[in-house]
Amino acid sequence: MSQKNNSEKRCWPIEADDELMKEYHDTEWGRPSYDDRYLFELLILEGAQAGLSWKTILNKRKNYKKAFANFEVKKIAKFDEGKIQALMQDAGIVRNLLKIKSVIRNAKVFMEIQKEFGTFSAYIWVFTNGEVIKRKQGEDIPVSTELSDKISKDLKKRGMNFVGSTIIYAYLQAIGVVNDHLADCVVREPSSTVSK
């Protein structure tokens, strides 16, 4: 776990004893990622968050990994009606039928994107020519941008669900395509990529 001092500045209020949120902020959020399994995991978790808090989803993350085959798209794409009904009984995840079905649908589309681009990473990073977008200090953090609008529109066109522009902007922040860490944040300049 992170040994950061509780008094150090982070990008959003985190309770002093919330080690899970601190660890996520300090070691994952805003760090560039190129691993397809991890990129799929964050895409699904961001979609699951719709209408809920990130803390709620983060606390259920281990349950999601277990319920959704460690986010292995090939396995998830084969989930059938029986599996969907079993997931609806799983108190460890958000039991929303539309969200559960979207994970399966999105896994299939994710695989189609992998076939077209080689990896999903290649697809998502092409939108910024492989560059991390850093928000200018002093600017408010938006809930969506032209970039998230563009990616959201493309993913919807390909058949994904729960990929609205606001969800996609949060996703871009999470996977490090956008670095919205504050100037005085303890990890303003993440020194490495995510190694999950």
Residue frames relative to the residue before (quaternion, step in Angstrom):
aa qw qx qy qz dx dy dz
M 1.0000 0.0000 0.0000 0.0000 0.00 0.00 0.00
S 0.6233 -0.5622 0.3980 0.3701 3.52 -1.22 0.51
Q 0.2732 -0.7626 0.5660 0.1532 3.55 -1.06 0.77
K 0.2861 0.7776 -0.5140 0.2220 3.59 1.19 0.40
N 0.5111 -0.6365 0.4886 0.3081 3.53 -1.08 0.77
N 0.5416 -0.6524 0.4285 0.3122 3.58 -0.94 0.90
S 0.6476 0.5329 -0.3225 0.4389 3.59 1.16 -0.53
E 0.5320 0.6344 -0.4168 0.3752 3.60 1.20 -0.24
K 0.5373 -0.6687 0.4338 0.2757 3.51 -1.10 0.83
R 0.0465 -0.7687 0.6376 0.0204 3.53 -1.04 0.91
C 0.6800 -0.5670 0.3205 0.3367 3.54 -1.28 0.39
W 0.7768 0.0869 -0.0928 0.6167 3.57 1.23 -0.21
P 0.6298 -0.5465 0.3730 0.4069 3.62 -1.13 0.47
I 0.0019 -0.7782 0.6269 -0.0382 3.55 -0.85 1.06
E 0.4682 -0.6776 0.4885 0.2880 3.57 -0.79 1.01
A 0.6284 -0.5988 0.3577 0.3443 3.56 -1.03 0.87
D 0.7570 0.3750 -0.2100 0.4922 3.58 1.02 -0.75
D 0.5210 0.6416 -0.4155 0.3799 3.60 1.26 0.13
E 0.1233 -0.8432 0.5221 0.0357 3.56 0.36 1.30
L 0.6169 0.5655 -0.3484 0.4221 3.60 1.05 -0.74
M 0.6880 0.4648 -0.2775 0.4833 3.57 0.92 -0.91
K 0.6300 0.5259 -0.3373 0.4612 3.59 1.01 -0.77
E 0.6592 0.5138 -0.3039 0.4574 3.56 0.92 -0.94
Y 0.6421 0.5164 -0.3220 0.4662 3.59 0.96 -0.85
H 0.6748 0.4954 -0.2964 0.4596 3.58 0.84 -0.97
D 0.7495 0.4511 -0.2279 0.4275 3.56 0.78 -1.06
T 0.8116 0.3013 -0.1356 0.4819 3.61 1.03 -0.67
E 0.7718 0.3311 -0.1908 0.5082 3.59 1.21 -0.29
W 0.7130 0.4921 -0.2927 0.4047 3.56 0.58 -1.18
G 0.8333 0.1987 -0.1658 0.4886 3.54 -0.82 1.04
R 0.5803 0.5553 -0.3938 0.4471 3.61 1.23 0.00
P 0.5013 -0.6728 0.4475 0.3095 3.59 -0.76 0.97
S 0.0570 -0.7940 0.6052 0.0089 3.55 -0.93 0.94
Y 0.1243 -0.8000 0.5864 0.0284 3.54 -1.09 0.84
D 0.5202 0.6427 -0.3981 0.3973 3.56 1.32 0.15
D 0.4444 -0.7457 0.4271 0.2531 3.58 -0.50 1.18
R 0.6368 0.5209 -0.3550 0.4441 3.62 0.92 -0.75
Y 0.6674 0.4885 -0.2880 0.4827 3.56 0.98 -0.90
L 0.6369 0.5264 -0.3297 0.4567 3.60 0.97 -0.80
F 0.6476 0.4967 -0.3182 0.4824 3.58 1.04 -0.74
E 0.6196 0.5565 -0.3377 0.4386 3.57 0.96 -0.87
L 0.7076 0.4559 -0.2725 0.4661 3.58 0.78 -1.00
L 0.6048 0.5512 -0.3541 0.4527 3.59 1.08 -0.68
I 0.6813 0.4794 -0.2791 0.4777 3.56 0.95 -0.90
L 0.6694 0.4995 -0.3079 0.4557 3.59 0.91 -0.85
E 0.6368 0.5109 -0.3323 0.4723 3.59 1.01 -0.75
G 0.6450 0.5083 -0.3180 0.4738 3.59 1.02 -0.73
A 0.6409 0.5285 -0.3168 0.4578 3.57 1.04 -0.80
Q 0.6198 0.5790 -0.3337 0.4113 3.57 1.15 -0.63
A 0.4536 0.7169 -0.4534 0.2734 3.61 1.10 -0.55
G 0.8311 0.1372 -0.1462 0.5188 3.56 -0.65 1.17
L 0.7098 0.3864 -0.2376 0.5390 3.58 1.31 -0.06
S 0.5574 -0.5770 0.4559 0.3854 3.57 -1.29 -0.07
W 0.5828 -0.5713 0.4373 0.3779 3.56 -1.20 0.51
K 0.5890 0.5793 -0.3664 0.4280 3.60 1.07 -0.68
T 0.6231 0.5449 -0.3336 0.4512 3.59 0.99 -0.83
I 0.6998 0.4624 -0.2663 0.4750 3.57 0.88 -0.98
L 0.6373 0.5326 -0.3334 0.4461 3.58 0.93 -0.85
N 0.6591 0.5065 -0.3008 0.4675 3.58 1.04 -0.77
K 0.7064 0.4174 -0.2503 0.5139 3.59 1.22 -0.44
R 0.3686 0.7869 -0.4492 0.2079 3.59 1.28 -0.08
K 0.6606 0.4976 -0.3155 0.4652 3.61 0.87 -0.89
N 0.6387 0.5219 -0.3210 0.4655 3.57 1.03 -0.77
Y 0.6326 0.5248 -0.3249 0.4677 3.57 1.04 -0.77
K 0.6292 0.5371 -0.3369 0.4495 3.59 0.97 -0.83
K 0.6783 0.4838 -0.2821 0.4757 3.53 0.96 -0.91
A 0.6986 0.4882 -0.2744 0.4454 3.58 0.83 -0.99
F 0.7907 0.2835 -0.1309 0.5266 3.57 1.03 -0.80
A 0.6298 -0.6263 0.3379 0.3114 3.55 0.80 1.18
N 0.6191 -0.5681 0.3290 0.4311 3.58 0.98 0.90
F 0.5875 -0.6269 0.3318 0.3896 3.56 1.18 0.74
E 0.3362 0.7107 -0.5342 0.3106 3.58 1.02 0.80
V 0.4055 -0.7788 0.4245 0.2212 3.54 -0.28 1.32
K 0.6390 0.5438 -0.3438 0.4216 3.61 0.94 -0.78
K 0.6613 0.4866 -0.3015 0.4847 3.58 1.04 -0.75
I 0.6707 0.5079 -0.3009 0.4490 3.57 0.90 -0.94
A 0.6228 0.5630 -0.3408 0.4231 3.59 0.99 -0.80
K 0.6971 0.4636 -0.2610 0.4805 3.60 1.21 -0.48
F 0.3940 0.7166 -0.4908 0.3004 3.61 1.24 0.05
D 0.2075 -0.7939 0.5636 0.0953 3.58 -0.90 0.96
E 0.7680 -0.3650 0.2567 0.4594 3.56 -1.32 -0.07
G 0.6232 0.5451 -0.3374 0.4479 3.57 1.05 -0.75
K 0.6563 0.5011 -0.3002 0.4776 3.56 1.01 -0.84
I 0.6163 0.5449 -0.3388 0.4565 3.58 1.03 -0.78
Q 0.6724 0.4905 -0.2979 0.4674 3.58 0.91 -0.90
A 0.6270 0.5213 -0.3376 0.4702 3.59 1.06 -0.72
L 0.6489 0.5162 -0.3133 0.4630 3.59 1.00 -0.82
M 0.6253 0.5442 -0.3328 0.4494 3.58 1.10 -0.68
Q 0.6793 0.4556 -0.2821 0.5014 3.59 1.25 -0.35
D 0.5565 0.6305 -0.3713 0.3937 3.59 1.33 -0.16
A 0.2842 -0.7997 0.5111 0.1362 3.57 -0.30 1.29
G 0.5915 0.6107 -0.3533 0.3903 3.59 1.25 -0.26
I 0.7266 0.3288 -0.2159 0.5633 3.57 1.31 -0.20
V 0.5985 -0.5084 0.4437 0.4317 3.56 -1.30 0.01
R 0.2269 -0.8128 0.5268 0.1020 3.58 -0.44 1.23
N 0.2758 0.7189 -0.5644 0.2976 3.49 0.42 1.34
L 0.4518 -0.7357 0.4351 0.2556 3.57 -0.48 1.23
L 0.6596 0.5099 -0.3175 0.4519 3.59 0.92 -0.85
K 0.6642 0.4983 -0.3022 0.4682 3.58 0.99 -0.83
I 0.6436 0.5132 -0.3231 0.4669 3.59 0.98 -0.80
K 0.6758 0.4789 -0.2999 0.4733 3.58 0.86 -0.90
S 0.6253 0.5513 -0.3456 0.4308 3.58 1.05 -0.69
V 0.5846 0.5690 -0.3802 0.4358 3.61 1.08 -0.63
I 0.6746 0.4864 -0.2861 0.4759 3.58 0.94 -0.92
R 0.6556 0.5062 -0.3027 0.4715 3.56 0.92 -0.91
N 0.6844 0.4904 -0.2838 0.4590 3.56 0.90 -0.95
A 0.5920 0.5557 -0.3673 0.4536 3.59 1.12 -0.61
K 0.6584 0.5095 -0.3087 0.4600 3.58 0.96 -0.84
V 0.6663 0.4810 -0.2976 0.4859 3.58 0.96 -0.86
F 0.5969 0.5713 -0.3440 0.4461 3.57 1.05 -0.81
M 0.6670 0.4984 -0.2901 0.4719 3.58 0.96 -0.90
E 0.6239 0.5293 -0.3350 0.4673 3.58 1.06 -0.72
I 0.6418 0.5091 -0.3141 0.4798 3.57 1.03 -0.80
Q 0.6253 0.5334 -0.3356 0.4604 3.58 1.01 -0.78
K 0.6472 0.5158 -0.3196 0.4614 3.58 0.97 -0.82
E 0.6919 0.4884 -0.2745 0.4553 3.56 0.98 -0.87
F 0.8134 0.2846 -0.1180 0.4934 3.60 0.87 -0.94
G 0.5670 -0.5758 0.3976 0.4346 3.58 1.25 -0.20
T 0.7574 -0.1074 0.0866 0.6382 3.55 1.02 -0.93
F 0.5628 -0.5603 0.4653 0.3909 3.56 -1.24 0.34
S 0.5703 0.6015 -0.3667 0.4224 3.56 1.13 -0.68
A 0.6495 0.5116 -0.3160 0.4653 3.57 0.92 -0.91
Y 0.6395 0.5339 -0.3142 0.4553 3.57 1.04 -0.81
I 0.7390 0.4423 -0.2625 0.4351 3.59 0.65 -1.10
W 0.7010 0.4732 -0.2762 0.4564 3.59 1.00 -0.79
V 0.5418 0.6209 -0.4154 0.3851 3.62 1.16 -0.34
F 0.5817 0.6108 -0.3668 0.3925 3.59 1.17 -0.57
T 0.7646 0.2651 -0.1693 0.5626 3.61 1.18 -0.47
N 0.4695 -0.6823 0.4276 0.3622 3.59 1.27 0.31
G 0.7003 -0.4972 0.2553 0.4441 3.54 1.06 0.81
E 0.5769 0.6089 -0.3628 0.4059 3.59 1.28 0.01
V 0.4073 -0.6626 0.5706 0.2636 3.55 -1.19 0.66
I 0.2946 -0.7439 0.5748 0.1716 3.57 -0.89 0.93
K 0.1226 -0.7951 0.5922 0.0463 3.57 -0.70 1.10
R 0.4009 -0.7133 0.5256 0.2329 3.52 -0.77 1.07
K 0.4738 -0.6551 0.5057 0.3011 3.55 -0.99 0.82
Q 0.5100 -0.6608 0.4589 0.3044 3.53 -0.92 0.93
G 0.7298 0.3720 -0.3122 0.4811 3.53 -1.00 0.90
E 0.6140 0.5239 -0.3513 0.4745 3.57 1.21 -0.39
D 0.5028 -0.6283 0.4948 0.3280 3.55 -1.09 0.69
I 0.4620 -0.6409 0.5279 0.3118 3.54 -1.16 0.62
P 0.3270 -0.7687 0.5140 0.1949 3.60 -0.63 1.07
V 0.4632 -0.6425 0.5146 0.3284 3.57 -1.28 0.16
S 0.7720 -0.0058 -0.0165 0.6354 3.55 1.32 -0.31
T 0.1610 -0.7729 0.6083 0.0819 3.55 -1.29 0.41
E 0.6953 -0.4197 0.3435 0.4716 3.56 -1.27 -0.01
L 0.6289 0.5429 -0.3299 0.4482 3.57 1.06 -0.77
S 0.6917 0.4548 -0.2923 0.4788 3.59 0.82 -0.93
D 0.5855 0.5590 -0.3650 0.4599 3.59 1.13 -0.62
K 0.6794 0.5111 -0.2806 0.4454 3.56 0.90 -1.01
I 0.6871 0.4685 -0.2838 0.4774 3.59 0.88 -0.94
S 0.6249 0.5429 -0.3280 0.4551 3.57 1.00 -0.85
K 0.6582 0.5128 -0.3004 0.4621 3.56 0.89 -0.95
D 0.6765 0.4938 -0.2981 0.4579 3.58 0.93 -0.89
L 0.6673 0.4966 -0.3092 0.4611 3.60 0.92 -0.87
K 0.6344 0.5164 -0.3271 0.4732 3.58 1.03 -0.75
K 0.6324 0.5357 -0.3216 0.4579 3.56 1.00 -0.86
R 0.6802 0.4793 -0.2743 0.4821 3.57 1.09 -0.74
G 0.6380 -0.5801 0.2994 0.4085 3.58 1.29 -0.20
M 0.4809 0.6701 -0.4498 0.3426 3.62 1.20 0.14
N 0.2485 -0.7368 0.6112 0.1476 3.52 -1.33 0.51
F 0.8001 0.2460 -0.2194 0.5011 3.56 -1.28 0.44
V 0.5331 0.5787 -0.4219 0.4505 3.52 0.94 1.01
G 0.1494 0.7990 -0.5591 0.1632 3.56 0.93 0.92
S 0.7122 -0.4906 0.2949 0.4063 3.56 -1.23 0.42
T 0.6473 0.5116 -0.3284 0.4597 3.62 0.99 -0.76
I 0.6419 0.5067 -0.3136 0.4826 3.58 1.00 -0.84
I 0.6785 0.4914 -0.2975 0.4579 3.58 0.91 -0.89
Y 0.6241 0.5161 -0.3676 0.4573 3.61 0.98 -0.63
A 0.6363 0.5108 -0.3232 0.4794 3.59 0.98 -0.82
Y 0.6297 0.5370 -0.3172 0.4632 3.57 1.07 -0.77
L 0.6564 0.5082 -0.3087 0.4644 3.59 0.92 -0.89
Q 0.6152 0.5197 -0.3353 0.4889 3.58 1.10 -0.68
A 0.6773 0.5269 -0.2919 0.4225 3.55 0.85 -1.03
I 0.7728 0.3607 -0.1892 0.4866 3.61 0.89 -0.92
G 0.5829 -0.6606 0.3376 0.3313 3.56 1.25 0.29
V 0.3837 0.6795 -0.5245 0.3405 3.59 1.16 0.35
V 0.7392 0.1992 -0.1196 0.6321 3.53 1.22 -0.68
N 0.1691 -0.7624 0.6161 0.1026 3.58 -0.92 0.90
D 0.0008 0.8203 -0.5691 0.0578 3.54 -0.29 1.31
H 0.2904 0.7451 -0.5463 0.2491 3.60 1.12 0.49
L 0.5049 -0.6580 0.4757 0.2927 3.56 -1.01 0.85
A 0.6611 -0.5347 0.3552 0.3883 3.59 -1.20 0.54
D 0.7724 0.3324 -0.1843 0.5089 3.57 0.99 -0.79
C 0.3670 0.7294 -0.4882 0.3082 3.57 1.25 0.41
V 0.5844 -0.6104 0.4123 0.3405 3.56 -1.09 0.72
V 0.7813 0.2291 -0.1437 0.5625 3.60 1.19 -0.43
R 0.0696 0.8372 -0.5371 0.0759 3.59 0.95 0.85
E 0.7816 0.1941 -0.1015 0.5841 3.58 0.96 -0.84
P 0.2140 -0.7952 0.5513 0.1339 3.60 0.15 1.22
S 0.3480 -0.7943 0.4722 0.1578 3.55 -0.72 1.13
S 0.8052 0.1648 -0.0987 0.5610 3.56 1.21 -0.17
T 0.5562 -0.5744 0.4689 0.3753 3.51 -1.32 0.11
V 0.6145 -0.5224 0.4290 0.4066 3.53 -1.30 0.19
S 0.1141 -0.8008 0.5855 0.0537 3.57 -0.90 0.88
K 0.1766 0.8023 -0.5410 0.1801 3.55 0.61 1.18
